[in-house]
Amino acid sequence: RFIDLEATGIYSIAFLFGAIITLPSRPLSKIATTIIAESWKKEDRQTIGTIYSKSCLNQFIFAGLIFLLVWLNIDLVFDLIPAEYEKGKYVILFMSLTGLVEMATGLNGMIISTSRYYRYQSVFIFFLLLLVILTNWIFIPRLGITGAAIASLLSTFVYNVVRAGFLFLKFRMQPFNYRFLIVGALLGITLLAGYYLQAIENWFSRTVLICGAILVAYAFPVYFLRLSVDINSSIQQMIRAVLNRKEKQE
């Protein structure tokens, strides 16, 4: 047995924080499944490629925002829960990064599952299982529950790289472009700003300033640089809906 029951309980709680990162993908997956399956029947690879590219970018942007909100405010979270759970701090970090990787690679698994190569998905899942066993065997004895989280991150990264590579080799689908580099740079800048703001002792001031930094250094640039047409369109629709509601009230 690698870890005890107490550590397992802490890991389970920390794991849930990391799982928050992938929540925005669920509605998209339900909608996209039918569209992708129908597009395969019509041999409409252009539509599938467009969905693949947009899903990767949009999910990466949303996951990045949630990751920043969770990780940069993590000390506030641990101020509110029992001290023993602080052992799971870096589990949250690595599981959040795992979710970020999962979101950034979009719907690659779904695209494979609905294609004529659907049998390969079973092979990839078996490959993931072997990766998880191997990486857990390597990292858990050395790093405990943090090692388990690192193992999950490495396994998920390799698994998704393999699936993305498969789609490129078979269908020449490649969703990544310069926008991902810009989003990555914005994430790095915001993390750096949030790191320096951690020195503020008052938790309320620190939280407000960190959330402000996330807006200024990440959310606003994503919008004003028009990195995602879909996100900009959704925001503009919400703004119009709010303005129309105010006009009706007046």
Disulfide bonds with the S-S distance in Angstrom:
none
